[in-house]
Amino acid sequence: MTIELIIIFHGRGANPDFTINELVYQLQETKPSIIVVHPDSLSIALAAAREVGLPSERIILFDVKDIHNHHATIATLVEFGARNKTTYTERILKPGEGKTKLAFLSFSSGTTGQPKVC
């Protein structure tokens, strides 16, 4: 599987009043393949993912003690990788391609309207 984009959503997000609709907006804007989320925000991530059609299996949890959930965690992914000796081939960008490929998207706080992608 090729991962094109991952959204990392921790706590209640960058804004303490983060809502499902705000996460839906970010998911619609970025079209991620995977969401990595803190367990405290799982319900928000699940609702937003459902809204945009991202399967719940694409939600990965940060490792937190005493979390019993059916979602994969960072630790379970590391264990899976250690058991399955597949090799990773680094993608080498073609000349000039670095100008059009993004490694990190950051949303503004949205204090003056919809958050802007920076």
C-alpha positions as CSV (number, residue, x, y, z in Angstrom):
1,M,0.0,0.0,0.0
2,T,1.2,3.5,-0.8
3,I,0.6,6.1,1.8
4,E,0.0,9.4,0.3
5,L,-0.7,11.5,3.4
6,I,-1.2,11.0,7.1
7,I,-3.1,13.3,9.4
8,I,-1.9,13.3,13.0
9,F,-4.6,14.4,15.4
10,H,-3.6,14.7,19.1
11,G,-5.7,15.5,22.1
12,R,-8.4,17.9,21.0
13,G,-6.4,19.2,18.1
14,A,-4.5,22.5,17.7
15,N,-7.6,24.3,18.8
16,P,-9.2,23.4,22.2
17,D,-12.6,23.8,20.6
18,F,-11.9,21.4,17.7
19,T,-15.1,19.8,16.4
20,I,-15.9,16.9,14.1
21,N,-16.8,19.4,11.4
22,E,-13.4,21.0,11.6
23,L,-11.6,17.7,11.3
24,V,-14.0,16.8,8.4
25,Y,-12.8,20.0,6.7
26,Q,-9.2,19.0,7.1
27,L,-9.8,15.5,5.9
28,Q,-11.6,16.9,2.8
29,E,-8.8,19.3,2.1
30,T,-5.9,16.9,2.5
31,K,-7.5,13.5,1.5
32,P,-5.3,11.4,3.9
33,S,-4.8,7.7,3.7
34,I,-4.4,7.2,7.4
35,I,-5.2,9.2,10.6
36,V,-3.0,8.8,13.7
37,V,-4.9,9.9,16.7
38,H,-4.7,10.0,20.5
39,P,-7.2,7.6,22.1
40,D,-8.9,10.6,23.8
41,S,-9.9,11.9,20.4
42,L,-10.9,8.6,18.8
43,S,-14.6,9.3,18.8
44,I,-14.0,12.6,17.0
45,A,-11.7,10.9,14.5
46,L,-14.2,8.0,13.9
47,A,-17.1,10.4,13.2
48,A,-15.1,12.6,10.9
49,A,-13.6,9.6,9.0
50,R,-17.1,8.1,8.6
51,E,-18.3,11.5,7.2
52,V,-15.6,11.5,4.5
53,G,-15.6,7.8,3.8
54,L,-12.3,6.9,5.3
55,P,-12.5,3.3,6.8
56,S,-12.1,3.0,10.5
57,E,-9.2,0.5,9.9
58,R,-7.2,3.5,8.6
59,I,-7.3,5.0,12.1
60,I,-4.2,4.2,14.1
61,L,-3.8,5.0,17.9
62,F,-0.9,6.5,19.7
63,D,0.3,4.1,22.4
64,V,-1.2,4.9,25.7
65,K,-1.2,2.6,28.8
66,D,-4.4,0.7,29.6
67,I,-6.1,1.3,26.2
68,H,-8.1,-1.7,25.1
69,N,-9.4,-1.1,21.7
70,H,-9.7,-2.9,18.4
71,H,-7.7,-0.2,16.5
72,A,-4.1,-0.7,15.6
73,T,-1.5,1.2,17.6
74,I,1.9,2.5,16.7
75,A,3.3,-0.5,18.7
76,T,1.3,-3.1,16.8
77,L,2.4,-1.6,13.5
78,V,6.1,-1.8,14.7
79,E,5.5,-5.4,15.8
80,F,3.9,-6.2,12.4
81,G,6.9,-4.7,10.6
82,A,9.4,-6.7,12.7
83,R,7.5,-10.0,11.9
84,N,7.2,-9.3,8.2
85,K,10.5,-8.9,6.6
86,T,9.3,-6.9,3.6
87,T,11.8,-4.3,2.4
88,Y,11.0,-0.7,1.9
89,T,12.2,1.0,-1.2
90,E,12.7,4.7,-0.6
91,R,10.9,6.9,-3.2
92,I,13.5,9.1,-5.0
93,L,12.0,12.3,-6.3
94,K,12.7,13.1,-9.9
95,P,14.6,16.4,-10.7
96,G,12.3,19.3,-9.9
97,E,9.6,17.1,-8.3
98,G,10.5,18.4,-4.8
99,K,8.8,21.7,-5.8
100,T,5.4,20.1,-6.2
101,K,5.5,17.4,-3.5
102,L,4.6,18.2,0.1
103,A,6.0,16.5,3.2
104,F,4.1,18.5,5.8
105,L,0.8,20.4,5.9
106,S,-0.1,22.7,8.8
107,F,-3.5,24.3,9.3
108,S,-3.8,27.8,10.8
109,S,-5.9,28.2,14.0
110,G,-8.8,29.4,12.0
111,T,-9.4,32.4,14.4
112,T,-10.5,34.6,11.5
113,G,-12.6,32.0,9.6
114,Q,-11.8,28.6,8.1
115,P,-8.3,27.3,8.9
116,K,-5.9,27.9,6.1
117,V,-3.4,25.2,4.9
118,C,0.1,26.5,5.4
